[in-house]
Amino acid sequence: MAADVRTGDGPDVAAAAFDHALRGVHLQVALRWVLVAFTALTVVAVPPARNAVTCGVIVAGYAGWALAIVVWTRRAPTSAVRVVWLTLFVDVAVLTALTLLTGIATPQSWTSDVFTVGFLLIPVLAAMQLQAGVCAAVVVPTVVAYVAAGIATRDANAEPWESVLLRTLVAAGVAVGCIGLSRIQGSRVRTIGGLLQSRSNLLGELTGIEQRERRTLSEQLHDGALQYVLAARQDLDDARDTADPQAFARLEQALAESSRLLRSAVADLHPAVLARAGLAAAVHDLADAAAPRGGFTAHVDTTGWSDELRTSVDGLLHRTARELLANVVKHAGARTVTVTLALVDGWARLVVADDGIGIGEQAGERGLGAGHIGLASHAVRVEAAGGRMTVTRGPTSGTTVTVEVPCPTATDVAQRAGVRGARDLRAG
């Protein structure tokens, strides 16, 4: 609420931090009126034998000042968020003055004892801050003023030192608790800010996914199947004019290649092989389709993944493998690519390693490849599934991407369902 609360750079994050801080300001202003009412009622209900008029003037001035703070926070919320914590020192000064006036000048008075209770509310006001350091800057002087006022009025009120020490212990406990509460509040706001920043980044990535996939599909159709269809049309014209057997052969080859490319495009849009033959077969198909486009040799190892295995993360791993292989085709310039798929201790592990030019240094540190469009969105999806994606560069060249995701298999799910059913049956 006070100084900077560093939660991120996005406008959504800044707006969220400011909103939480402003709520704290409003709560602090509202609780201050509890202090105003407390001091006024104390002067009226437990009036001091001396300096009653002076105390009344101080309370009236305090009420006017609190009203001015309300107006200021409404008209200048940004300034209030930054420096409203400084107004708490006025609360400390007012309570200190009232305690000393009613305690020293009027021995054996209950009024000063009542006023000292008000000191315990100030740490609560300071806890509205989002930075523990700012809260401590208010709370520590408050406790010092509380102890000093207790010592100054001890002789006049004939209070034993044990009482002063015990009250000090309670005040210190309240102060430490409020500092901890302020720290927790700041941590929560920073966590919310981080989540909002991740959400903004993810939305930014997702807005480009549809356009990127449309562009990729358009390029595949234009550079692949469409070229063969155009060539087939020319061969058909030649065949009509000349009845050349070679023209018919070329026509047949062009149509066959067009069919293959179209089937590949359809498979990318809806990988039927994934549902029919499983993830292992689908990964083999992805590697076989990517190898000729990238001019590399693909080696696929799925010995650690049963052909009959079906899991809830098959679709996620298939999309991620397709994106990783597409990046290799576009950026790596690799000669050999190795794809490994395995299930290890309840975790699905997908590794795509190439011997290409390697990923940039900065990209390696961030775990995202510069120019590897779409990889960030897949990394976020993997993390959302409870997994992790790591990108490492080889000692001289090449890149290895490892994806690990918790993987409850169909057997595991069935076993859990059976256990729950047995428990329900026993409970029934």
Secondary structure as GFF3:
##gff-version 3
##sequence-region A 1 428
A	DSSP	alpha_helix	11	45	.	.	.	ID=ss1
A	DSSP	alpha_helix	52	75	.	.	.	ID=ss2
A	DSSP	alpha_helix	77	83	.	.	.	ID=ss3
A	DSSP	three_ten_helix	84	87	.	.	.	ID=ss4
A	DSSP	alpha_helix	88	104	.	.	.	ID=ss5
A	DSSP	alpha_helix	110	117	.	.	.	ID=ss6
A	DSSP	three_ten_helix	118	120	.	.	.	ID=ss7
A	DSSP	alpha_helix	121	126	.	.	.	ID=ss8
A	DSSP	alpha_helix	132	152	.	.	.	ID=ss9
A	DSSP	alpha_helix	154	157	.	.	.	ID=ss10
A	DSSP	alpha_helix	161	220	.	.	.	ID=ss11
A	DSSP	pi_helix	221	225	.	.	.	ID=ss12
A	DSSP	alpha_helix	226	242	.	.	.	ID=ss13
A	DSSP	alpha_helix	245	269	.	.	.	ID=ss14
A	DSSP	alpha_helix	272	277	.	.	.	ID=ss15
A	DSSP	alpha_helix	279	294	.	.	.	ID=ss16
A	DSSP	beta_strand	297	304	.	.	.	ID=ss17
A	DSSP	alpha_helix	314	327	.	.	.	ID=ss18
A	DSSP	pi_helix	328	332	.	.	.	ID=ss19
A	DSSP	beta_strand	336	344	.	.	.	ID=ss20
A	DSSP	beta_strand	347	354	.	.	.	ID=ss21
A	DSSP	alpha_helix	361	366	.	.	.	ID=ss22
A	DSSP	alpha_helix	375	384	.	.	.	ID=ss23
A	DSSP	beta_strand	388	393	.	.	.	ID=ss24
A	DSSP	beta_strand	399	406	.	.	.	ID=ss25
A	DSSP	alpha_helix	410	427	.	.	.	ID=ss26
###
